[in-house]
């Protein structure tokens, strides 16, 4: 039988750790027990404790420690055990064993203290942290750079910034790690300007930044959108030779993405010699944050072709991109990939799925994703409530809000109440909406913001209380925003209040003079009330100041190909069949009693010409195409870049009943589900 020395056995145990092979480690342990006499050499016992700790078997590690004679247990033995507990997230047990070590008369060393400080930081126990600090002072180890850095980090992360800065200032020697901790904690504390100041101080004293320093500083620039400062740092990165460092390049991609400089982010990505999953995730996320959803999805597909394994962050980012462009089929494919990669249970992935299905009009899938999640956070609840409101299921949104309040899992935040007030608006629940709004500060300790005021204006305006909405705006304690005046202008359009609408439009022109949508909405308001001269005057003013109206278009995806249509579009290769389908639908609808609403022609034309004008809107052409190419029984999903007009809305209700199909339309305001002659918005949009 081959006999191995104690040193060789120790090396084999280290190999088991590096290879994460518990089976191999246990085999070596068995060999040790069979061939060596007890008690084992102390260094070999330490190897066993280390192996079981790092392979997340803390009970086995503890047994190995107990089997070591008390006189052979050193600070190394205890530190090895405590370190393993901390590395595997068993922070309470780590502190318990630290206490037992002290009872055994063993004093902690410069490796024990950082582990103990990390455990108190994770448990948010500043009182215990202060006791450790006192012990470190007593042993004179607080001046050690690693001990001092971990103490500073503990105070920073538990909110004791005064104590943290005192530790920092009293350190006789500060290494780069301590400066990095100072910069990083300032960023985490939401103080990017402080982080920038610390970095500048570090450079002025001749400090040599490392990749962690650069990444922390880039995070500060990202959070505060310090574009020029970040560019200067990029120059310093190149000058100091870190422009090929993987972590720094990933940080630069994230920084440029958050500052809406996607060209620069892409240049960094394309110039990288080596990329990891974080590189791909950063670029996918950056595209999504900048509303370039198609590019985000394309980068995800490229990453898969490169063999990059999907992570929870990457999957949640691309699912959010699918939500942004209403890409239901691609979203479902990514969902399947998430299941295959075993990340669908992640709370961020699950929340993204709830949001994506909600924004793509599939409320059943959204509900399924919501109720199957093993744990939910506030984002999950907000996504489901917002999804219900967005699709017109306001009663369900309000019911779910009551469930949130009663379950006690989470506390509503600013976004939650925006979703709830939006649901009240779309349900016409004026009384409930006003009660929730007026109780925000007292009941939920949330100060109403611009979005909440906009929801209330929309709530009153949609209910026909346009004058009340205007009075509400005049009494607002904050300056009305674009969304507030926009809600009032839309209410004036719906209820034909041109004088009040003109007031709202003038305010919008002051706040955002280049937005063509506000001018067009006012022009449409004048046109729908027969004030053609005023409508023409608004259009002329747009032309004089160089404001161009974006062209309305609708698109539909069939067999992974996107087909786009504009009003009066005849360019499609199937145009003749589309025109035949439109004529057929028109005749069937006329026989069923449909009368076109010519108010939406918005031109001073003869009545017959107006009827023809509204019939060739882009969404109707897209629907005709969908009826031709999509098999019976399959829902038709159309997306429009502008709000669906009233005539198209009425027409789609008629058509859904005539052809017996579900028709989903996502416009720039909400989702409409047409089924059996009805719409999910209940004609209240």
N, C-alpha and C positions, 0 to 999 in steps of 0.2 A: 504494500500500500504506500502511495506517495505521501510523504510528510512535508508540510509547508511550515515555514517559520512564521512567527507572530507578525513580523513586518510584512511578509508576503500576503498574509491573510488580511491585514489592514488595507493593503493596496487593492485587493480583490473587493473588499467592501466599498471602497471609494469608486471602483468601477461599476458596481451595482447601482450606486447613486447616480453616476453620470449617465448610465443607460436606462435609468428609471425601471430597473428590473428587480421587483420585489422577490420573485421566485428565486433568482440567482443569489440574492442577498440572504434569503432564508436558508438556502442550501449551504452557503459558506458558514452561516451561524451554526447550523447543525454539525458541520465538520469541526468547527471550533469546540463545541461542547463534547464531541466524541474524542477528540485528539488532545485537547489541552486540559490541564488540571485547573480546578477552581481554587481560589479566586483567580480570575483572568487578569492579565497585566492591565493596568489602569488605562493605558493608551488604547488597548484593543476594546475595552469596555466603552471608551469614548467613541470609537469608530462605530460600534453597534448602536449606541444612543443616537449618533449622528445619522446613521442610515435610516433607522426607523422614524426619526423625526422628519427628515426631508422627504421620505416616501409617504408621509401623512398617516403614520400609524403611531400616534402619540402614546397610546396605552402600552404598546410594546416597548417604546423608548423608555417609558417610566419604569417598567418592569426591569429593563436592562440596567437602569440606574439603581434600583433597589437591590439588585443582585450584586452590585459593586459594594464591597465593604466600606463602611462609613469613613474609615481612615484613608481610603483610596479615592474618595470622591473629592475632586478638586473643583476650582472655579471653572475649569474647562468643561468638566462633565455637566455641571449645572447650566452653563451658558449654552452648551450644545443643545440641551433639552429645551431651554427657554427659546432659543433661536428657531428651533423647529416648530414649536407651537406658534410663534409669531408668523413665520413664513406661510403657515397653512391656515391662518386666520383664527386660531384658538387663543384669543388675546386674554380672556379671563383666566384660563388655565396657565398662561405664561406668567401672569402676575402672581398667581397662587404659588407657583413653583419658585418664583423669585423670593417670595416671603419665606418659604420653607428653606431655601438656601441660606437666608440670613439667620434663621433659627438654628441651622447647623453650624453657625459661626463662620460661614464662608463669606468673604467680602467681594462684591462685584468688581469686575475689571473694566477696561475701556471697551470691551466687546459686549459685556452684559448690559451696561447702561443704555446704549442705543436701542437694543432689543426691548428693554423695559419701557423706554420713552415712546417707542413706536406703539407698543400695546396700549399705553395710556392715551395716546393720541387717537388711536382707532376707536377706543371706548369712550372718548370725550370725557376723560376724568382728570381735569386740571388739578384737583386737590391731591390726588395720588401723584400726579406729575410734579407738584411742588415738593412733596416728600422725597421723591427721587432726586430732585434738584438739590435739596438740602443734604442728602446723603453723598451726592457727587461733590458738593462743596466741601463737606467734611473730609472726604478722601483726597481732595485736591485734584480730582480727575476732571472737574468741570473745565479746566483750562485745555484739556485735550481737544483737538479740533473736531473729532468725530462725536465725542460726548457733548461738547458745547453746541455743535450743529443740531444734534438730535433734540437737545433741550430747547433750543431756539425754535425748532420746527414744531415741537409739542405745544409751546405757548402760542405760536402763531395760529395753528390749526384749531386750538380750543378757544380762540377769540381773545386771548390775553395779550394784546399787541404791545402794551406798555412794558410788561414783563419780558416779552420777547426782545424788544429793542434794548432793554437793559442788559440782557444776556449778550446780545450782539455787541453792544458798545464796550462791555467789560472783558470781552475775549482778548487775551494778549496777542494772539495771532489768528488771523482769519484766513482760512484757505478758500479756494475757489468754490468748494462744495457749500460753504457757509454763505457766500455771496449768492450762489445759485438759489439756495433755500430762501434767502431774503427776497430775491426778485420773484421767485415762483409763488411764494405765499402772498405777496402783494397783489399778484395777478389773481390768485384764487379768492382773495378778499375783495375783489372788484375795484382795486385801486391801480389801474394801469399807469397813471401818471407817476405814482410813487415808485412803481417798478422801474420806470424809465429813469427816474432820478437816482435810484440805487445803482443801476447799470452805469450811468455816467460817472458816479462817484467811484465805482470799481475801476473804470478805465483810467480815471485821473490819478489814482494811486499806483498806477502801473500794473494792475491786475491782468492776468492772461486768461481771457474767456475760453471756455471749452464748448463743445457742441451743445451741452445742456444749457449753458449761459445764453447762447444764441437762440435756442428754441424757446426759452422762457421769455426773452426779450421780444421775440416775434409774436408770442401769445399776447403780450401786453399791447403791441402795435395792432394786432388783429382785433382785440376787444375794443380798443379806443378808435379804431380806423385811422391810425397814424400812418398814412400811406407814405409820405415823404420821409419820415423818420425810419420807416421800415426799409425804404429803398437805400437810405444811407447805410443802414446795417448790412444790407445785401452787399454793398460795395466793400464794407469792412470784412465780410465773410470771404469774399473773393481775395482781398488783400492778404488775409491771414491764412489762406490756403484751405479753408473749410468748405469750399464750394462743391467739392465732390463727396462730402460726408452725407451719408444716407439720411440720418435724422434731421440734419439742417435743411437739406433739400425738401424733405417732407414738410418741415415747418414753413419753408418759403412758399410751397404750393398752397398750404392752408392760409397763410397770410395774404397772398395775392388774391386768392379766391374770396376771402371775406371782405377784401377792399374792392371787390368787383373789377379786378384787373385780370380777367381770364386769359388774355393773350400772354401776359407775363407768366402766369401759372403754368400754361401749356408749354412755354419755352423751357421753363425749369424742368418739367416732367420729361419732355423730349430729349433734353440734354443729359439726363441721368444715365450713367454707365450701368448702374445696377438699381433695380426697383424691388420693393417688397410689397406685401399686401397693404401696408399703410400708405404707400405712394399711390396705389390705385384707388384706395378708399378716399384719400384726400382729394383727388381730382374728381372722382364721381360726386362726392359731397359738394365740392366747390361749384360744379356745373349746376347741381340741383339748387343750391342756395342762390344762384344768379339766374334762375328761371330758364336755364338752357337744358330742359329736361331730356330732349332728344339726344344731346351730346352726352349727358349723364348715362343714359341707357346704352348708348353706343360704347362708351368707355367700359361699362360693366361687361358687355359682350366681348370686347377686346381682351379684358382681363381674364375672362373664362377661357378664351382661345389660347392665352399665354399659360394656362394651367394654374392660375391663381385660385386658391381655395377661398370660397366665400366666407367672410366673417359676419358676425351679427351686425357690426357697424356698416359694412358694405351693403349687406342685404337691406337693412332699414333705409339706407340712403337711396338705393335704386328704387325701392318700393315707393318712397316719397316722390321720386321723380315720375314714376308711373301715375301716381295720384295727380300730379301737377298737369300732366298732359292727357288725363283720362284714358290712359293705356291699360284697359282692363285685361285684355288677353295677355299682354306681356307681364302685367302684375300677377296674374294667375300662374304664369310660368315661373316667375321668381318665387312665388309662394311655394310651389312644388319643390323648387331647388332648396328653399329654406327648410322644408320638411326633411329632404334628403340629407342636408348638412346638419340636421338636428339643432337648428337655432330658432325654430319657430316658437319655442317656449320662452325665448328671451323677451323681456318686457318691452324693449325698444322695438324689436321686430314685430311683436304682436300689436303694439300701438300703431306702428306704421301700416300694418295690414288693415286694422280697423279703419284708419283714416283713408287708406287707398280705396277700399271697397265702398266706403261711404261717399267719397268724391267721384267714384265711377258709377254711381247709381245702383249698386248691388247691395241693398240694405240687408238682405237675408245673409249674404256672405259676411258682411260687416258684423252682424249680430253673432254669427257663428264664431268668428275670430275672437270677438269680445268675451263670450261666455266660455270659450275653451281655454282662455289664458290661465295659467296656474297662479299668476299674480298680476295685479293691475296697479298702475300708478295713476296720478292725476291726469297725465297726458292721455292715457287710455280712456278714461271717463270723458274727458273733454272731446276727444275724437268721436266717440259714439254719440254724445249729445249733439255735437256740431253736425255729424252726419245725418242724424234724424232731422234736425232743423233745416239743413241744406236741401234735403229731398222733400220737404213739405210735411213730414210726420211730426208736427209740432207737439201734439198731445203725447206722443211717445217720448219726445225729448224732455218734456216737462216731468213725465212720470219717472224717467231715468234719473233726472235731477233729484227728485224726492228720494229715490233709492240711494243715491250717493250720500245725501244728508243723513239717512237713517242707518246706513251700514257702518259709518264711523271709520272707514278705512283711510280716507283722505279728507282734506278740508278744501272747499271750493276756493279758487283763486280768481284773479282778474279775468283770465281767459274764459273760465267756466261761466261767469256771469254775462260775458259778452255773448256766448253761445245760447244761454238761457233767454236773455232778452231778445235775441234774434229769433228764437223759437216763438216767443210770445208775439213778436211782431208778425211773423208769418201765419200764426194761428188766429190773429185778430184778438188776442187775449189782452185787451187794454188794461183792465182792472188788475189782473195778476201781474202784468209787466210793470205797472207803476208801483205796485206794492213791493215787488222785489227790488226795483231801483231805489225806492225811498228807504228801504231797510238795509241797503248794502253796507253802509258805514257802521250802523249800530249792531246788526246781526252778524255780518261777516268780516267786520273790520277792514273793509276795502273801500278806498277813496274812489268815487266814480271818476273815470277818465273820459277822454274824447270819444272812444269807441262806444262806451255805455250811453253817452249823451246822443250819439248818432243813432243808436238802436232805438232810443225813446222817441226821437224825432220821426224815425221810420215807422215806429209803432203807431204813433198818433196820425201820421200822414196816411198810412195804408188804411186806417180805419175811417178816413174821410175827415178827420179833425185837423184840417190843414192850418186853419187860423190858430188853433190851440198849439200846434207844433211850432208856429212862428213865435207865439208868445213865450213858449218854453225856451226857445233859442235866445230870446232877448233877456231872459232871466238867468242864463247860464253863468256860473261863477268863473268859468274859463273862456278863453276866446274860441268861438266856433271854428271848427276845422273844415277842410274840404269835404270830408265824409258827412258832416252835419248839414252843410248847405246843399250837398248833393242829394241827401235823403229828402230834403224839403222840395228841391226842384223836381225830383221824380214824382213826389206826391202831387205837386201842382200840375204835372203833365197828365197824370192819371185822372185827376178830378177837374181838369181844365180851369186852372186858376192862373191866367196869364200875368196879371198884375203882380201877384205875390211871387210867381215864378221868375219874373223879371228882376225882382229884388234879390232873390236867391242867386240867380245867374250872375248879376253884377258882383256879388260878393265872391263868387267862384272865379270870375275873371280877374279879380284883384289877387286872389290867393294863388291861382295857377293859370296865368294868361295864355299859356301855350297848349293847354289841353283842348283838343278839338271836340271831345265828347260833350263838354258843357255847352259849347256853342251849338252843337248839333241838337242837343236836347231842348234848348230854348227855341231853336228854329222849328223843331218838330212840334213843340207846344203851341207856338203861334200858328203853325200850319193846321194842326188838328182843330183849332178853334176858328179857322177861317180867316185869320189875320195874315194873309199872304204877303202883303207889303212889308210887314214887320219881319216875317220869316226870311224874305229875300234880303232885307237890310242886314240881318244877322249873318247870312251867308256871304254877303258882299264885304262886311267887316272882316270876316275870316280871311277872305281872299286878299284884302288890302294889307293885312298885317302878316300875311304869309303862313297862316295856319291851314294845314291840309287835313281833311277828314280821312281817317283810316278806312280802307275798303272793308265792308262786311263780307264775311265768307263763312261757309260751313264745310265740315269735312266728315268723312265716314271711312272706317277701316274695314276692308274686305280682304281676306286671305293675306294678311300681313302687308297690304298695300293701302296707302292713304289716298283717297280720292277727294279733291277739294273743288268746291263750286262757289261761284259768285252770283249775284243777282243777274238774271237774264242770261246766264251762262249757256252757250251753245257749243263750247269747244271740246266737250268730252267725246271720246270715240264712240260712245253708245248714245249720242245725243238724240238720234231719231227715235230710239226705243223709249228714252226718257220723256220726250215730248208726247209720245203716244200714251205713256202711263199717266202723265199730267192731265191730258185731255180726258182720259178714262175716269180718273179720280174726280175731275171737275164735274163731269156729267153725273156720276153717281152721287156726289155730294149735293148737287143742285136738286136732284130728284129726292134727296133726303131732307131738303129744306134749308140747306146752307146758303147764307147770303154773305158775300165778302164784306168785311169792314173796311170801307175805302178811306177812312180817316188815316190809315197807315200808309197810303200812297204818298202823302206828304208833298205832293206837287199840285199846282193849280191847273188841273186837267178836267176834261169832261168825265162824267161818271163812268161811262163805258171804258174809257182809257184807264181810269183808276182801278177798275176791277181787273183789268189785264195786268196793271202794274204790280199789284199785291200778289198776284198768282205766281209770279216768277221770282219770288224771293229765294235766296240761296238755300235756306233750310228745306223748302218744298222740293227743290230740284234734287237735293241730297236724299230726301225721303223717297222720291220716285225711283232714284237709282237703287236705293236699298231694297225696295219692294221687288225690283227686277232680279237682283243678283243674290239676295240672302234667302235661303230656303224658308218655307213656311214653318211657323212655330218658333223660329229663332228671333229673339228681340232685336230690334233695329236701334243702333246707338249713334246719335249724331251730336257733334260738338260745333258750337257757333262762337265766334270771337266777340259778338255783340249780344245784347239782350234780345231774346225772341220777341217779335212784334205780336200785338194782340190778335191780328188776323190769322197769322200762322199758328198761334196758340189754339184759336177756335177751330181752325182747319184740321190740326193734328188730332184734336178730340174726335171730330167727325170721322176722320180716316181710321183711327184706331178701332172704332166701332164697326166701320164698314168692312175692313179687311181682317178684323179679328186678330190683330197683332199688338204686342207691346212695343211702344216707341219711347225711347229715352232721349231727351234733349238736354245737353249741358250747355247753357249759355254762360255769359261772363258774370252772372249773378247767382244762379242756383241750378238745381236739377229739376227737370219735369219728367214725370213718368205718366205717359198716356196709356190708358187701358180701358177698354169697353166704353169709350165715349166720355171718360173722365180723366182729370189730371190730378196728380198727387198734391199740387199746390192749391187745389180747390178754388182755382181762378183768383187766387189772392197772392199776386206777386208784383 
